[in-house]
Amino acid sequence: MLSLAFVAAALAWSQPTLHRASPRAVLVQAQPAQHQLHVSPRARTVRAGGGPVEKLDYVPPTPLADSLAGVTVGFSLLSKAIASSAIAGVDPLVGLWSSVVMGVSDVALGTRPGVISGAAAVVVVPLGAMVATHGTKYIPLVMFLCAIFEGLFGFFKLAKLTRFISESVLNGFLNGLGGLLFMSQLKVFYSAPAVVPAVACAGICGLITELLPRVKSMPKALKAVPASLVGLAVATGAGILSGQPLKTLASTAPPSTFLGGFSALPSFIDFGQFAAMFTSVPALKIAVPVAMSIAFISILETLLAAKVVDDMKGENLCTPGNLCAVPGDDDSASKDEGFSVPDKSVIALSAGNMVSSLLGGFGGCGLIPQTVLNMKSGGGGPLSSLVYAVSMSVFVIVLAPLVGKVSQAALAGIMLSVAFSTIQFGPSLTIIKRAFGMASGIVAGVVLERV
């Protein structure tokens, strides 16, 4: 399935002039402040056609809206963290706490506000292949070495190299990611005890997620509540009241996952065994290649997630007063003293993976789907990342039995909505039209030559 992402990226790369077809730029005025937070009155210039993802009429969120977006992201990441743990061959709680650590490190070390980091497929798939051959004992060593590589990348300020990734390539990457996300949710339905109730539950959640924000007569107090969180609650409640056989988070994980209590807290690894492996040449031969591959793709996805936030907020300009995820050659922000926002994001990634490895976890990286969900749910500030991490901790320790009753089909409805938002339909259709136009031109030329 991962090959789909690379195929889509390759197809997009074959059209490098897609977004240069119209050099005209449109001026997007900053929206009037609807919250008490400061909004800059200056206008922002955005390339014609917007960024790689849908452009939001972004207004800095209130603390309440930012916090509720973080809670929504926390719910969405529960099933992903459990699934990631299964791929890596470890207990589900390992994935949950790995996500918590990544969320805290983002806020503490200055990752691009709005980016969500947590358990990721690009991390656990290489780990799963290694675990299948060598067992789980090498996971802490792999993730510790991965953190070192990421730290060196950030310390030497190499994030600027990502400017060579064109917008067309990013479109292809997002298409592949959206397609994989869509297909990953289909198993929720074909493995459900009853397909119709599962589809109905996901449909209720998805419709509320998409349609509720368009209701203009909604009271201001309710506008702060993310539509996806409302959809999750309504769909789960409807499933429970109807008595339909729907799978829940608790039914798809080992019984110990949602028991709650302080026994669910993570513990440090055996440092003696870790030191022995760290100084063992055979162990390093196994761990280093895996760590390097994880570090590379983790850095890439984290910075691309930050670029998605830039585009959704309309903050594409790298100026001293404006955050920018991917700096260019001539941006003044990257020439300031200290670390730029992209370099801070990589350093935060490194710190999170290092702490996670010492707790026996497998870390993670920036997540584009959850970042899109965060932005669409009204988040975008640093508080959403912190609350997401705190809420997952509360889910595991305090509210575990209640959270275990959340419908898996309802979560699938949210993620299908996110997949729809991630896929770049407009640029993809343009590429197809250009391809057919070129093909018809070639055919016409051949025919005329023969005539």
ABEGO torsion letter per residue (X at the ends): XAAAAAAAAAAAAABAAAAAABABBBBBBBBBBABABBBBABBBBBBBGEBABBBBBBBBBBAAAAAAAAAAAAAAAAAAAAAAAAAAGBBAAAAAAAAAAAAAAAAAAGBBBGBBBBBBAAAAAAAAAAAAAAEAAAAAAAAAAAAAAAAAAAAAGAAAAAAABBAAAAAAAAAAAAAAAAAAAAAAAAABABAAAAAAAAAAAAAAAAAAAABAABBAAAAABBAAAAAAAAAAAAAAAAGBBBBBAAAABBAAAAAEEAAABBBBBBAAAAAAAAABAAAAAAAAAAAAAAAAAAAAAAAAAAAAAAAAAGBABBBAABBBABBBAABAAAABBEBBAAAAAAAAAAAAAAAAAAAGBAEEBBBAAAAAAAAAAGBGBAAAAAAAAAAAAAAAAAAAAAAAABBAAAAAAAAAAAAAAABBAAAAAAAAAAAAAAAAAAAAAAAAAAX
